[in-house]
């Protein structure tokens, strides 16, 4: 069996099972004979088998996603927008999904269309939402604001008597 090693610099390469075992107990710089490379084990992001490669979905690089109710979204400069929503004349999307109704948008864990069809499409809608975001506890935390606390900022300009107040959070 062969394994795929993914590094922090986004490079990937295949190694043998013997090299995989060697990496499991190694630290620091390690020579990998099957690819004639030396790598630092601290730069490894993940190692997975070639057989499971089709199950690995790269959500962070996805430009298109499917929400828990089956609606399509597109990513534009790191933000999710409804694929069938309004667009400016220059093609920039305007309609954002509501993060309270779509917690997968709030957590930025929108599945790709392929992942949605393979893992979530056959589940009932509420179970699908929970499965996508990682369970009921995650849903509750997301809807509560992620555990963030209110922050207040007050600035007074003594010369002009102006007072500015900014409140962020619940």
C-alpha positions in Angstrom: 0.0 0.0 0.0 1.1 3.5 -0.7 0.5 6.7 1.3 0.3 10.4 0.4 2.3 12.9 2.4 1.0 16.4 2.4 3.4 19.2 3.5 2.8 22.7 4.8 4.0 24.2 1.5 1.1 22.3 -0.3 3.4 19.8 -1.9 2.3 16.1 -1.9 4.2 12.9 -2.7 3.6 9.2 -2.4 5.6 7.0 -0.1 5.8 3.2 0.6 4.3 1.5 3.6 7.8 1.0 5.1 8.5 4.7 4.8 5.1 5.4 6.4 6.0 3.3 9.4 9.4 5.0 9.7 7.7 8.4 9.7 5.3 7.4 12.5 8.1 7.1 15.0 10.5 9.8 13.7 11.1 13.4 14.5 13.2 16.1 13.0 14.8 15.5 9.6 14.1 12.1 8.1 15.4 10.6 4.8 12.7 8.9 2.7 14.3 6.4 0.3 11.3 5.8 -1.9 11.2 9.4 -3.0 14.9 10.2 -2.4 14.0 13.2 -0.2 14.7 14.4 3.3 11.9 16.2 5.1 11.3 17.8 8.4 8.5 15.9 10.2 7.2 19.1 11.7 6.3 20.3 8.2 3.9 17.3 7.6 0.3 18.4 7.5 -1.3 14.9 7.0 -0.5 11.4 5.7 -3.3 9.3 4.2 -3.5 6.1 2.1 -3.9 6.3 -1.6 -7.0 4.2 -1.3 -8.8 6.8 0.8 -7.7 9.7 -1.4 -11.1 10.0 -3.1 -12.6 10.5 0.4 -10.4 13.5 1.1 -12.2 16.7 0.2 -10.5 20.1 0.2 -13.2 22.4 1.6 -10.8 25.3 2.1 -10.0 25.6 -1.6 -13.5 24.9 -2.8 -15.1 27.7 -4.9 -18.6 26.0 -4.9 -20.5 24.4 -2.0 -23.8 22.9 -1.1 -25.7 24.0 2.0 -27.6 21.6 4.3 -30.9 22.3 2.5 -29.3 21.5 -0.9 -28.9 25.1 -2.1 -25.7 25.9 -4.0 -23.3 28.6 -2.8 -20.1 30.1 -4.3 -17.1 31.5 -2.6 -15.9 34.9 -3.6 -12.8 36.3 -1.8 -13.3 34.0 1.2 -17.0 34.8 1.6 -19.9 32.5 0.8 -22.7 33.9 -1.5 -25.9 32.3 -2.9 -25.2 30.9 -6.4 -28.7 31.9 -7.5 -28.7 35.3 -5.8 -28.2 38.8 -7.1 -25.0 39.9 -8.8 -23.6 43.3 -9.7 -23.1 44.2 -13.3 -19.5 43.2 -13.1 -20.4 39.7 -11.9 -19.7 40.2 -8.2 -22.2 38.3 -6.0 -24.3 40.2 -3.5 -26.7 37.7 -1.7 -25.1 36.2 1.3 -26.7 33.2 3.1 -28.0 33.8 6.6 -25.4 32.4 9.1 -28.1 31.7 11.7 -30.1 29.4 9.3 -26.9 28.1 7.7 -24.4 27.4 10.6 -22.1 25.7 8.1 -21.5 29.2 6.6 -20.8 30.7 10.0 -18.3 27.9 10.7 -16.9 28.0 7.1 -17.4 24.2 6.8 -19.6 24.1 3.7 -19.2 20.8 1.9 -18.3 20.6 -1.7 -21.1 19.3 -4.0 -19.2 15.9 -4.4 -18.9 15.6 -0.6 -22.5 16.6 -0.1 -23.7 13.9 -2.5 -21.5 11.2 -1.1 -21.9 11.9 2.7 -24.9 14.0 3.4 -27.6 13.9 0.7 -29.4 10.8 2.0 -29.7 12.1 5.6 -32.8 14.0 6.8 -32.3 17.7 6.7 -31.8 18.3 10.5 -29.4 15.4 10.8 -27.6 16.6 7.7 -27.1 20.0 9.3 -25.7 18.5 12.4 -23.5 16.1 10.5 -22.0 18.9 8.4 -21.1 21.2 11.3 -20.0 18.4 13.7 -22.9 17.8 16.1 -25.5 19.5 18.3 -22.9 21.0 20.6 -21.2 22.8 17.7 -24.6 24.0 16.5 -25.5 25.4 19.9 -22.1 27.1 20.2 -22.3 28.6 16.7 -25.8 30.0 17.3 -24.8 31.5 20.7 -22.0 33.4 18.9 -19.2 30.9 19.3 -18.6 31.7 23.0 -17.4 35.3 22.3 -18.0 37.9 24.9 -19.2 41.5 24.4 -16.4 44.0 24.1 -16.9 47.7 24.6 -14.7 50.5 23.5 -15.2 54.1 24.6 -13.2 57.1 23.4 -13.6 60.6 24.6 -12.0 63.6 23.0 -11.7 66.1 25.9 -10.9 69.1 23.7 -14.0 68.8 21.5 -16.4 67.0 24.0 -16.9 64.1 21.4 -17.7 60.7 22.8 -17.4 57.6 20.6 -18.7 54.2 21.7 -18.3 50.9 20.0 -20.0 47.7 21.3 -19.2 44.4 19.7 -20.8 41.1 20.6 -24.0 40.1 22.4 
